[in-house]
Amino acid sequence: MSASAAESETNDSAKHKLLKLAHKRLERFVTLFPKALVNDEPDTIHDLRVWSRRLQQTFRVIVAKPAPSKARKLIRTLRKVRQTYGASRNLDVNIDLIEQKRRAAGAAIVRQSWEMVREALEAQRHEAISQARQKMARYDIVAFVTRALAVMESADIEAETVEKLQETVRDALKDWQAALENAHDDRSVDNLHALRIAAKRLRYRAELLAELGGGAMKPAIKALKELQTALGDWHDRCVLLEHVADFISRPDFLVDHPDVGRTLLAEMEKEKLRNETAIEDILSKAPKVRECWDRVKFLAEQ
C-alpha cells in the first residue's frame, strides 16, 4: 500500500470513529434528557450535564467553521440545558458535603446546625428542580435529535480532523498554562475559577482526541482529572460558604438562634482554612501535571 493510500485509510478511519462517537454521545444525552424530567437523582443531573459537554465538544469538531445556524442552535441548546441544572447541581454537591459534616460532628450543636442548613438547601433544591423542569419543557427533544442527525449526516469532516483537534488541545493547554500562571500571581477566586474552567476545556478536548486515537494521553488526562477534582472540591467549599452566609443572614436568624449562628460562623472559618490549604496543594501539584503533558508526543513535537 502506498503512503498516500495508507494516509487516506487512516483519515477515513478517523472520520468513521468521529461520527460513531457523535452518535454514541447523542444517544447518551437524549437518554438522560427525559430521565431528568422524572428522576431528580443527583447522579442523573450530573450525568446529563457531563454528556451535554461531551456532545457539545463533538459538534464543535465535526461542524465546519463558521458553524451553520442549525449547528449553532444545537450547541446553544446543550449549553442552556447545562445551565438550567447548574443551581440544582451545586445544591446536590453541598447537601452531600453537609451530610458528611453532620455525621462526622462530635458536638450536638454542630450536628443540629448543619441539619438546619441541609433542610434549607433541600427546600431550595426542590424549587430549583421545579424551575428546571419548566425550562426543560420548552425544548423539543425530537426536533433536537432530528436536527443533530441532519448535522451529522451533512458533516464534511476534513481529512486533517485529528491534526486540527490536536491543535485545539495545544491551544487549550496554552490557555490552561496561562490560567495557572495567573492563579500563581493572584490567588483570587476569579483566577482559580478560571483555572478550573480551563482544566475542563483541556480535559474534554483531550478525551475526544484520545478516543479517536490521536495521541497517547491517558497519564496526562488522569493527572489533569486529579487536579480538576481538587479544584472542584475547592469550588464546592466556596459555594458552601455562600450558602451558609445566606442562611445565617436571614432576618432575625441570629437573634432567634445565636448558638447556631456562632457554630456556623466557626464552621465557616474552618472551611476557609481548608480552602487556603487546598489552594497551596493545588498550585504545588500543578507543575507535575504540566510535566505529564510535556511528555505527550504530539505536544512535544510542536
N, C-alpha and C positions, 0 to 999 in steps of 0.2 A: 504494500500500500504506500502510495506517495505521501510526502509530508503534507501537501495541501489537502489530500483526501482524509488523512488522519485528523487534521485540524478541523475539517468540515464535520467529521463524525463526532468529534468532541463538542463542537458548538451545538450540533443537533441534540446531543445528549443533554447538554446544559439547558437548552430550551425546553426539552421534554420534562426534565426534572423540575424546572421552574413552574411550568403550567400545572404539573401534577401537584406540586406543593401549594400552589394558589388554590386549587380545588379542595385540597385537604383542609386548608386554613379557612376557606369559605364555609365548608361543611361544619367544621367545629364551631365557628362563630354563630352560624344560623341555628345550630342545635341548642346553643346556650341562650340565644335571644328569647325564645318563648319560655324556656325553663325559668329564666329570671322573673317572668311575669307571674308565675305560680309558686315559685320556690325562692324564698328570700334567704336561703342559707348563705353565710359569708363566703364559702368556697365557690358557690355558683357565681356570685357577683364578681369575685376576684378573677375567676377563670374567664368570664365574659370580657372583662377589661383587658386581660392579658392577650386573649386571642384577637381582640379588636386591634391591638397594637401590631400583632404579628401579621394580620391580614392587611392592615394599612401599609406596613413596610413592603409587603409583597406587591401591592398595587403600585407603589411608588417606583418599583423596579421594572415592572412589565409594561407600564404606561409610558408612551413617548412624551417628550417634553417639547413644547408646552402641553400639559395634560388637557385632553378634551373635556368638555363640560360634564359628560357622564361620569368620567373618572373622578373629577373634582368633587362631584356630588357624593360619590361613594365614600371618598376619603373624609369629606365633611361629616357625613352621617356616622362613620366609625368614631370620629373624634367626639361628636356630640353624645353618642351613646356612652362613651367612656366618661365624659364629664358629668353626665346625668347621674351616674352611680358613684361619683367621686366622694361626695359627702357621706354616703352610707358606708363606703369602704373605709374611710377614716374612722368613722364611729365603730365599725366592726373591730378594727385593729385595737382601738383604745378600750373598748369594752372587754376584750380578751386580756389586754395588758392589766386593766384594773382588777379583773378577777384573779389573775396571778398574784397581784399585790395583796388583795384581800385575804387570799388563802395563806400567804406567807407571813401575814402580820401577826405579831405576838400579842399586842395590846388590843383590848376590845374596842377602844375608841377609834383606833386606826381602821379596824375591820368595819366598824359602823360608818366611818367617814367615807371610805371607798365604796361601801354598799350604796350610800346615798348618791354618790356621783354616778355610779353604774346605773341606778334606776333612772336618773335624769337623762343619761345618754341613751338608754334603751327607749325611752319615750321619744327622744329626738330621732332615733333610728326609725321608729315606726312611721313617723311623719315623713322622714326623708325617703323611705321606700315607697310610701303612698304617692308622693310627688313625682318620684322617678317613674313609677308605672304610668302615671298620667301623661308624662312626656313621651314615654316609650310607645304609648298608644297612637301617637302621631305618625309613627314610621310604618310604612307598608313593607313588611319583610319579603313578601312575594315579589313586589316590584324591585326591591333591593337585589334579590337573587337574580332576577331576570336581567337587570342592568349589569350586575357583576359578571354573569356568564357571557353577556354580549361583549363586555370589555375584554375578557379573556380570549374569546374566540377571534376577536379582531386585532388582538395584540400583535404588533410587528416587532417581535423580540429580536434585537440585534445580535449579530454573531459575537460581538465583544461584551456580552452581558456580564460574564464573570469578571472580566477585566474592569468593567465600569463599576461593578459592585465592589471590587477590591479598592477602587479609587474612593468610593464613598466611605469605606471603612477607614482608609487613610485620613480622609477629611474629618471623620468622627473622632479618630484618635487624636488628631491635632486639636480639635475643639475640647476634648477631654483634658488634654495636657494643659491647654490654656486655662481651663476652669480650675484645674488643680493648682496651677501657679497663683491664680487669683485668690484661691482659698488659703494658700500658704501665706500670702501677703496680708490678707484681711479676712479673718475667720468670722465674717458676718453670716447671719442666717441666709441672706440672699446669695452669697457666694457659695456656701455649702449646698444650698438647694440647687444652684446652677450646676455644681459638680455632680450631684445626684442625677439630674436630668441628662447631662452629657454622658454619664455612665450608661443610662438606659438606652440612649440612642446608639451608642457604640455597641452595646451588647446585642440589640435586636438586629442591627445590620450584620454583625459578625456571625450571629447564629444562622441567619439566612444564607450567608455565603458558605458557612460550614456545611449546611445541608445540601448545597449544590456541589460540594466537593471542591470549593475554591480556595482551600487553604487549611493546613493542619493547625487549628486554633483552639482545640479543646482545653489545653492547660491555661492559655491566656484568658479564655472565656470564663473558666472556672475561677481563676484568680479575681477577675472583674466582678463576678457574681458574689463572691465572698465580701468584697469591698462594698458592693452595692447593698448587700444585706445589712452591713454595719451602718451605712448611710440611711437605709430605711428605718432601722431601729432608732437612730438619732432623730429622724424626721417624726417618727411616731411619738417620741417623748416631747418633741416641740408641740405637736398637735395636742397631746395630753395636757401640757401646761396651759395651753389656750383654753381647753375645755374646763379645766379646774378653775382657772381665773374667772371665766364666765359664770361658773356655778356659784362661787362664793361672792360674786359681785351683784347677785340678785338683790332687789330691795329688801331690806330688813333681815337678810340672812344672817349676817354676823351678829346682829342684835339678838336674834332668836336662838342661834346655835354658835355661841362664841367658842365652845370647846371643839366643835367640829371645824370651825374656821381656823383656829390655831393649829389643829392637827394637819389640816390640808396645806396650810402655808409651810409647815415644817416639811411635809412630804414633797412639796414643790421645790424646796431648797435642795433636797436630796436628788431630785430628778435633774435639776440644773447642774449639780456637781457631776452626776453621771454623764450628762451630755458633754461637759467640758473634758472629762476624761476620754470619752468616746471620740471626740474630735482629735485629740492628741494621738490616739491609737490609729485612727483612720489616716491621718496625714503621715504618720510614721511608716505605715504599711504601703502606702500608695506607690513609692518608688519601686518596690519589689514587683508590684503589679505591672508597672511600666516595663520593667526588665523582661517580664514574661512576653509582653507584646513585641519587644525588640527582637525576640528570638523567632517570631513568625516570619517565615521565609520571604513571602512576597512583600512584606513591610521592610525587611532588611535590605531588599534589592532595590528599593526606590532611590 
